[in-house]
Amino acid sequence: MDGTYNLNGGFKPTLKRFADLDGPDFYPTPAWATHALIDNEAFTGEVWESACGNGAMSKVLEKASPLVTSSDLYDRGFGDSGVDFLNSNRRAENIVTNPPFNSAEGFVRAGLERAEKKFALLLRLAFLEGARRQRTIFSVSPPSRVWVFSERITFYPLNAERKGSGTTAYAWFVWDKDAPSATELLWFKPGYKAAYPESD
């Protein structure tokens, strides 16, 4: 029996990305997926990567901002460990991360409170669905922009053999405090995966 099949009333997003029922849910973000964000979104001031894992995303963010701070609840040998983003009082000008998918809604609520300028989350495109999210998130604080990937992202556990391709559509959800309230739906141009082949 697959214990992740109907976790918290929702189906797991892909056969390759199993939920970790102990909490870590550690799948490093391919560098090309972060490059797509920083090529299309400007970040002024500090950027906090609040679920940094082994630093895969932070190292790319440093190309866009000299002020990147990194933390994670778990010790992955990078950044400040033991920092619980969902219960932290810390604030930052910008927050960018790929949250554990079982905690995505909590990360949205916390990020909206703690980001002073921009808040960007890498989420399944299907995050747009759901009556509860419509009531509690999208009708109250809709994202400013949703950047849809034209190419599929494949997430692998750390040090796993990289083969096959992703089956789930992903997007960057960006909340921009200086943008109008209406949501823009945008698409990344294909080519990022080929430009950074070592990362996928």
Secondary structure, DSSP 8 states (H G I E B T S, - for coil): --TTTEETTEE-SBTTB---TTS-------HHHHHHHHHH----S-EEETT-TTSHHHHHHTTT-S-EEEEESS--SSSEES--GGG----EEEEEE---GGGHHHHHHHHHHHEEEEEEEEEEGGGG--HHHIIIIITTS--SEEEE-SS------TT----S---S-EEEEEEETTS-SS-EEEE--TTHHHHSGGG-
